[in-house]
C-alpha cells in the first residue's frame, strides 16, 4: 500500500506584507500556517506551510486547501429564522434572530425550568469560545446540560489517565520526542491518514524496526511497518484489550518488567499481576486472532526498548480505534498498565499518550465544555473549585448548577418529559457525527427550539429554528491547545463575509438579553479571564498570556502564574504524579468484547474510521472541490472472499443493516480488510453512523462507534443494472 507523503511538502517562504502566522483549522496536530490576504481574488487568503515542531513544514491535503472553505458557495452570511414548524428558513437581522432566541429560551425556562435548555459544543472551537460557552451555560442559562463532541473523541482516554496519573493531558511530552525511541506501539489510530505530517516523527523508530501497529485493517499506517520497519498485528475487531492483557502477561512471565520503577513510582501492581495471569498468549490468540508467538515477540520488542533494559525508550500511543468502545476506559487502563510495567510514563524519551483527534479537543475539555468540569480541568462538584470560578465570574457559587450528563445521554433526553426542550449547537454536526444518527435526528424534531451556529448550512442546521452565521479560523483571534498540551495562537487574517459574527459576540449579546453580565466579546479579555479561572487547576493557564505567546514562547500547560516567568511544562510526571501520594495507579480491568458482537443474523464486523481527504462530519471538507474529487462519497470496503460469497463486485451497491438502521453503499473490494470485517467511513450523512452502536462506556460516556455486528447483501438496485 503506497502512502502519499506529498502531504508533507516543505514550507514555502512567505514574507509578504500582511502575512499572518496561524495554525490549520483541522486536526489536533495544528500544523503551522502562514495566511496572506489576497484582496479581490476568488479566495481571500493564500495558504503556505510554516515550520513548526509538530508539522516541520508539512501539511496534509486538507490543510493546503483550507482557504477554500472561507469561500464556500453556500457560506452562511446572515442569520436565518424559521417562523413556524414546516416553514422555510428566511433571512433575518441579528437583532431579530437574537431577540427570538432569548425570548423563546426565557419562555421555555419559565414553563419547564432552567434545565430545559441545553448546549452542545465542538472540539474545533477556540479556548476562548469553549470557555465562554461553558460560562454561558452555567451563568446565563444556569443549566447543567452542556457537553460536546469531544465526548465522542477523548473521554475514555481522559478517564483512564485521570485515575492512573491524576491528570490527563493527551501527549505529556513534545511530539518530537518519539523520534528517538526504539519502539512505538500505536493502537487504533491510523495516523498516516488522519494526520500525515506526524509520520515524519516515526522515521527513527521505523529505521530501527520498532514500529508496532495494531488495527483490523491493512491501512496506510500498517504499511509503515513493511520492509522490516516493524510489525502489524491485524486483530479481530474490538479485541485490543486482550492484546494488551496478553503483552503484560508475557512481560511478567518472562520477568521483563521494570521492578525498580514499579517499587518507587507505582501502586496496584500486585493486583494487576494476578488479574492478567489468565491471559497467556495461546488464550489471547483464540480471542484476537494474533499468533501467540507474535504476541511474545512484540512484548520482548517493547521490553528491549525500555530504559530498564538499556533501550533508547518506548512509547505506547492509543487512538479512537480502541477507545470508542463501551469498554474503552478499561482498554486504555490496560494500555497504561503495560506502559507502567515497562517504566515508561514520567521518563524523558518514553511514555504513554492518547492521540487527540479534534483541533481543540484538548482545550475544549479543559475549560468548560464537558458536563462535569469547570475551567482548569477541575470538577464542577468540588466546592473549592466552584468557589474559585464563581469569584472570577462574579456570581454566588450556590447559583452554579451541578454536573450534567455525557453527550449520548444528553441527546437521548432531548424533547422528552423532564429533558431539555431547547438546544444550542456550536461547532458540531450531530446529525452526521453522533452514533445511531437516525435516532438523533428524531430527537431534534421533538425540540421546541433548536439554534445552530455554524459557518455552512450543515445537516444539523437543516433542522434548526434559528441559524447563526459565525466566523472561522482565518477570521478570528484566539488560542488552541494541540495534542501535546501546547497553547497556540490563532490569528485573524481577513474579515468575515456578510454578517457573520464570532460566538464571543453572540454569547455576549444573548447573555445581555437574558440579564447576565460579565461576558466580553474581545478574545484577549476572555483569554485573560480563562487564565484566572484555571488558576490552581490541573490545566493551569494562569501564567500564560497573549503577550508571551505573541513573543514566540512555546508554552505547554500547566503554566502557573507565579512571578510570570514559569516556562510551562513540556514533559509531565518527570518528578512525580499529581496523585495524593505522588505515585501512578495500576487498575485491574476485565476483558469485554463489543457489546453488539457478531451473531447468526449479523455475522460480519463493521468498523468505522476516516479517509485522508475528509474530516469529521465533512461539513467543511465536502465543500472543497479538490477534496470531493478525491473522495466523493461514502463506500464499504470488503474482502474479496466476503464479496465472492455474497456475489458482490467492485462498485456494486451493498445493503448494510444493523440493529439501528440500514444503508446502501458502493463496494470497494480489497484485501486491506479481514475476511470477517467491512469498513465504512463516517464523514457522510447516511453512512457509518446510521449503523453504529450508541451503547456507552459506564465510566466515560464514550459511545461504541468503532465496532458492531452487521448483515450485508447485494442491494436490489444491482438487479436492474445487471439485467
C-alpha positions, 0 to 999 in steps of 0.5 A, spaced: 500 500 500 503 506 497 502 512 502 502 519 499 507 523 503 506 529 498 502 531 504 508 533 507 511 538 502 516 543 505 514 550 507 514 555 502 517 562 504 512 567 505 514 574 507 509 578 504 506 584 507 500 582 511 502 575 512 499 572 518 502 566 522 496 561 524 495 554 525 490 549 520 483 549 522 483 541 522 486 536 526 489 536 533 496 536 530 495 544 528 500 544 523 503 551 522 500 556 517 502 562 514 495 566 511 496 572 506 490 576 504 489 576 497 484 582 496 479 581 490 481 574 488 476 568 488 479 566 495 481 571 500 487 568 503 493 564 500 495 558 504 503 556 505 506 551 510 510 554 516 515 550 520 513 548 526 515 542 531 509 538 530 508 539 522 516 541 520 513 544 514 508 539 512 501 539 511 496 534 509 491 535 503 486 538 507 490 543 510 493 546 503 486 547 501 483 550 507 482 557 504 477 554 500 472 553 505 472 561 507 469 561 500 464 556 500 458 557 495 453 556 500 457 560 506 452 562 511 452 570 511 446 572 515 442 569 520 436 565 518 429 564 522 424 559 521 417 562 523 413 556 524 414 548 524 414 546 516 416 553 514 422 555 510 428 558 513 428 566 511 433 571 512 433 575 518 437 581 522 441 579 528 437 583 532 431 579 530 434 572 530 437 574 537 431 577 540 427 570 538 432 566 541 432 569 548 425 570 548 423 563 546 429 560 551 426 565 557 419 562 555 421 555 555 425 556 562 419 559 565 414 553 563 419 547 564 425 550 568 432 552 567 434 545 565 430 545 559 435 548 555 441 545 553 448 546 549 452 542 545 459 544 543 465 542 538 472 540 539 474 545 533 472 551 537 477 556 540 479 556 548 476 562 548 469 560 545 469 553 549 470 557 555 465 562 554 460 557 552 461 553 558 460 560 562 454 561 558 451 555 560 452 555 567 451 563 568 446 565 563 442 559 562 444 556 569 443 549 566 447 543 567 446 540 560 452 542 556 457 537 553 460 536 546 463 532 541 469 531 544 465 526 548 465 522 542 473 523 541 477 523 548 473 521 554 475 514 555 482 516 554 481 522 559 478 517 564 483 512 564 489 517 565 485 521 570 485 515 575 492 512 573 496 519 573 491 524 576 491 528 570 490 527 563 493 531 558 493 527 551 501 527 549 505 529 556 511 530 552 513 534 545 511 530 539 518 530 537 520 526 542 518 519 539 523 520 534 528 517 538 525 511 541 526 504 539 519 502 539 512 505 538 506 501 539 500 505 536 493 502 537 487 504 533 489 510 530 491 510 523 495 516 523 498 516 516 491 518 514 488 522 519 494 526 520 500 525 515 505 530 517 506 526 524 509 520 520 515 524 519 516 523 527 516 515 526 522 515 521 527 513 527 523 508 530 521 505 523 529 505 521 530 501 527 524 496 526 520 498 532 514 500 529 508 496 532 501 497 529 495 494 531 488 495 527 483 490 523 485 493 517 491 493 512 491 501 512 496 506 510 499 506 517 500 498 517 504 499 511 509 503 515 511 497 518 513 493 511 520 492 509 522 490 516 520 497 519 516 493 524 510 489 525 502 489 524 498 485 528 491 485 524 486 483 530 479 481 530 475 487 531 474 490 538 479 485 541 485 490 543 484 489 550 486 482 550 492 484 546 494 488 551 492 483 557 496 478 553 503 483 552 503 484 560 502 477 561 508 475 557 512 481 560 511 478 567 512 471 565 518 472 562 520 477 568 521 483 563 518 488 567 521 494 570 521 492 578 525 498 580 520 503 577 514 499 579 517 499 587 518 507 587 513 510 582 507 505 582 501 502 586 496 496 584 501 492 581 500 486 585 493 486 583 494 487 576 499 481 576 494 476 578 488 479 574 492 478 567 495 471 569 489 468 565 491 471 559 497 467 556 498 468 549 495 461 546 488 464 550 489 471 547 490 468 540 483 464 540 480 471 542 484 476 537 486 472 532 494 474 533 499 468 533 501 467 540 508 467 538 507 474 535 504 476 541 511 474 545 515 477 540 512 484 540 512 484 548 520 482 548 520 488 542 517 493 547 521 490 553 528 491 549 526 498 548 525 500 555 530 504 559 530 498 564 533 494 559 538 499 556 533 501 550 533 508 547 525 508 550 518 506 548 512 509 547 505 506 547 500 511 543 492 509 543 487 512 538 479 512 537 480 505 534 480 502 541 477 507 545 470 508 542 468 502 545 463 501 551 469 498 554 474 503 552 476 506 559 478 499 561 482 498 554 486 504 555 487 502 563 490 496 560 494 500 555 497 504 561 498 498 565 503 495 560 506 502 559 507 502 567 510 495 567 515 497 562 517 504 566 515 508 561 510 514 563 514 520 567 521 518 563 524 523 558 524 519 551 518 514 553 511 514 555 504 513 554 499 518 550 492 518 547 492 521 540 487 527 540 483 527 534 479 534 534 483 541 533 481 543 540 479 537 543 484 538 548 482 545 550 475 544 549 475 539 555 479 543 559 475 549 560 468 548 560 465 544 555 464 537 558 458 536 563 462 535 569 468 540 569 469 547 570 475 551 567 482 548 569 480 541 568 477 541 575 470 538 577 464 542 577 462 538 584 468 540 588 466 546 592 473 549 592 473 549 585 466 552 584 468 557 589 474 559 585 470 560 578 464 563 581 469 569 584 472 570 577 465 570 574 462 574 579 456 570 581 454 566 588 457 559 587 450 556 590 447 559 583 452 554 579 448 548 577 451 541 578 454 536 573 450 534 567 450 528 563 455 525 557 453 527 550 449 520 548 445 521 554 444 528 553 441 527 546 437 521 548 433 526 553 432 531 548 424 533 547 422 528 552 418 529 559 423 532 564 429 533 558 431 539 555 426 542 550 431 547 547 438 546 544 444 550 542 449 547 537 456 550 536 461 547 532 458 540 531 454 536 526 450 531 530 446 529 525 452 526 521 457 525 527 453 522 533 452 514 533 445 511 531 444 518 527 437 516 525 435 516 532 438 523 533 435 526 528 428 524 531 430 527 537 431 534 534 424 534 531 421 533 538 425 540 540 421 546 541 427 550 539 433 548 536 439 554 534 445 552 530 451 556 529 455 554 524 459 557 518 455 552 512 448 550 512 450 543 515 445 537 516 444 539 523 442 546 521 437 543 516 433 542 522 434 548 526 429 554 528 434 559 528 441 559 524 447 563 526 452 565 521 459 565 525 466 566 523 472 561 522 479 560 523 482 565 518 477 570 521 478 570 528 483 571 534 484 566 539 488 560 542 488 552 541 491 547 545 494 541 540 495 534 542 501 535 546 498 540 551 501 546 547 497 553 547 497 556 540 495 562 537 490 563 532 490 569 528 485 573 524 487 574 517 481 577 513 474 579 515 468 575 515 463 575 509 456 578 510 454 578 517 457 573 520 459 574 527 464 570 532 460 566 538 464 571 543 459 576 540 453 572 540 454 569 547 455 576 549 449 579 546 444 573 548 447 573 555 445 581 555 438 579 553 437 574 558 440 579 564 447 576 565 453 580 565 460 579 565 461 576 558 466 580 553 466 579 546 474 581 545 478 574 545 484 577 549 479 579 555 476 572 555 483 569 554 485 573 560 479 571 564 480 563 562 487 564 565 484 566 572 479 561 572 484 555 571 488 558 576 490 552 581 487 547 576 490 541 573 490 545 566 493 551 569 493 557 564 494 562 569 501 564 567 500 564 560 498 570 556 497 573 549 503 577 550 508 571 551 505 567 546 505 573 541 513 573 543 514 566 540 514 562 547 512 555 546 508 554 552 505 547 554 500 547 560 500 547 566 503 554 566 502 557 573 502 564 574 507 565 579 512 571 578 510 570 570 516 567 568 514 559 569 516 556 562 510 551 562 511 544 562 513 540 556 514 533 559 509 531 565 510 526 571 518 527 570 518 528 578 512 525 580 504 524 579 499 529 581 496 523 585 495 524 593 501 520 594 505 522 588 505 515 585 501 512 578 495 507 579 495 500 576 487 498 575 485 491 574 480 491 568 476 485 565 476 483 558 469 485 554 468 484 547 463 489 543 457 489 546 453 488 539 458 482 537 457 478 531 451 473 531 447 468 526 443 474 523 449 479 523 455 475 522 460 480 519 464 486 523 463 493 521 468 498 523 468 505 522 474 510 521 476 516 516 479 517 509 485 522 508 481 527 504 475 528 509 474 530 516 469 529 521 462 530 519 465 533 512 461 539 513 467 543 511 471 538 507 465 536 502 465 543 500 472 543 497 472 541 490 479 538 490 477 534 496 470 531 493 474 529 487 478 525 491 473 522 495 466 523 493 462 519 497 461 514 502 463 506 500 464 499 504 470 496 503 470 488 503 474 482 502 474 479 496 472 472 499 466 476 503 464 479 496 465 472 492 460 469 497 455 474 497 456 475 489 458 482 490 463 486 485 467 492 485 462 498 485 456 494 486 451 497 491 451 493 498 445 493 503 448 494 510 443 493 516 444 493 523 440 493 529 439 501 528 438 502 521 440 500 514 444 503 508 446 502 501 453 503 499 458 502 493 463 496 494 470 497 494 473 490 494 480 489 497 484 485 501 486 491 506 480 488 510 479 481 514 475 476 511 470 477 517 470 485 517 467 491 512 469 498 513 465 504 512 467 511 513 463 516 517 464 523 514 457 522 510 450 523 512 447 516 511 453 512 512 457 509 518 453 512 523 446 510 521 449 503 523 453 504 529 452 502 536 450 508 541 451 503 547 456 507 552 462 506 556 459 506 564 465 510 566 466 515 560 460 516 556 464 514 550 459 511 545 461 504 541 462 507 534 468 503 532 465 496 532 458 492 531 455 486 528 452 487 521 448 483 515 450 485 508 447 483 501 447 485 494 442 491 494 436 490 489 438 496 485 444 491 482 438 487 479 436 492 474 443 494 472 445 487 471 439 485 467 
